[in-house]
Amino acid sequence: MLVIWGRDNSVNVQKPLWCLEELGLPYERRDAGGAFGVVDTPAYRKLNPNGLVPTMVEDDGFVLWESNAIVRYLAAKHAPGTLWPIDLRVRAEADRWMDWQNMVYWPAIRPVFWNIVRTPEADRDPAAMEASRLQTIEVTRMLESHLAERAYVAGNEFTMGDIPIGCGVWRWFALPIERPAFPHVERWFDRLAQRPAFRKAVMQPLT
Ligand SMILES: N[C@@H](CCC(=O)N[C@@H](CS)C(=O)NCC(=O)O)C(=O)O
């Protein structure tokens, strides 16, 4: 059976888990990372030299790491025409927002998320938290204007492009922080929240 290594509270692990739930494929998730350790063992490093989660291992031993690469692979293999757009320009749009989540959105929100969720109150850095909150608002304006004209990030259908940023925006809405209204992002998020796969893999209390 396909195996996903990684703790289920990780934003990057939740991406392939959500994808697999959408696809209805059987898989086994094995705890690794954070308090579970594992990622520094020689056996794990052989699978993933980064010592990070997630790592996917297929039945025949094929190994893949990098969360967005795993989502792309699974979508291309199992869902061409739906999660994996066939039209090159639609697929490029999905790809773009996947990369944007990794390179722009997650670096913006990570400090405030990490301080609130993973750092004891006495050790938090209020200046870094505030800078991160403001930076997340700034970058979310891009998503807001993009979603003003389409239902999902790559057009009017749900695709793999919605998966990484959906995982990120769940954290934004779940954090106890002040946020301006982003009506288009909220409407898009409400659509995602109607998907059982998203609720199961992602919309869980932040830990
Ligand atoms: N670019 C990598 C980043 C992976 C990553 O940073 N994973 C974090 C969890 S979100 C991790 O493994 N942290 C160390 C740990 O959990 O022990 C990806 O998208 O897969």
Ligand as a Chemical Component Dictionary entry (heavy atoms), coordinates in Angstrom:
data_LIG
# 
_chem_comp.id                   LIG 
_chem_comp.type                 NON-POLYMER 
_chem_comp.pdbx_formal_charge   0 
_chem_comp.three_letter_code    LIG 
# 
loop_
_chem_comp_atom.comp_id 
_chem_comp_atom.atom_id 
_chem_comp_atom.alt_atom_id 
_chem_comp_atom.type_symbol 
_chem_comp_atom.charge 
_chem_comp_atom.model_Cartn_x 
_chem_comp_atom.model_Cartn_y 
_chem_comp_atom.model_Cartn_z 
_chem_comp_atom.pdbx_ordinal 
LIG N1  N1  N 0 9.552  21.938 0.891  1  
LIG C1  C1  C 0 9.266  20.807 1.717  2  
LIG C2  C2  C 0 9.195  21.297 3.166  3  
LIG C3  C3  C 0 8.949  20.163 4.133  4  
LIG C4  C4  C 0 8.947  20.661 5.548  5  
LIG O1  O1  O 0 9.462  21.744 5.867  6  
LIG N2  N2  N 0 8.366  19.842 6.435  7  
LIG C5  C5  C 0 8.343  20.186 7.850  8  
LIG C6  C6  C 0 6.936  19.967 8.422  9  
LIG S1  S1  S 0 5.752  21.075 7.697  10 
LIG C7  C7  C 0 9.283  19.266 8.611  11 
LIG O2  O2  O 0 9.579  18.184 8.154  12 
LIG N3  N3  N 0 9.751  19.729 9.762  13 
LIG C8  C8  C 0 10.609 18.928 10.601 14 
LIG C9  C9  C 0 9.856  17.929 11.436 15 
LIG O3  O3  O 0 8.622  17.859 11.387 16 
LIG O4  O4  O 0 10.540 17.210 12.176 17 
LIG C10 C10 C 0 7.932  20.180 1.277  18 
LIG O5  O5  O 0 7.089  20.929 0.784  19 
LIG O6  O6  O 0 7.769  18.950 1.416  20 
# 
loop_
_chem_comp_bond.comp_id 
_chem_comp_bond.atom_id_1 
_chem_comp_bond.atom_id_2 
_chem_comp_bond.value_order 
_chem_comp_bond.pdbx_ordinal 
LIG N1  C1  SING 1  
LIG C1  C2  SING 2  
LIG C1  C10 SING 3  
LIG C2  C3  SING 4  
LIG C3  C4  SING 5  
LIG C4  O1  DOUB 6  
LIG C4  N2  SING 7  
LIG N2  C5  SING 8  
LIG C5  C6  SING 9  
LIG C5  C7  SING 10 
LIG C6  S1  SING 11 
LIG C7  O2  DOUB 12 
LIG C7  N3  SING 13 
LIG N3  C8  SING 14 
LIG C8  C9  SING 15 
LIG C9  O3  DOUB 16 
LIG C9  O4  SING 17 
LIG C10 O5  DOUB 18 
LIG C10 O6  SING 19 
# 
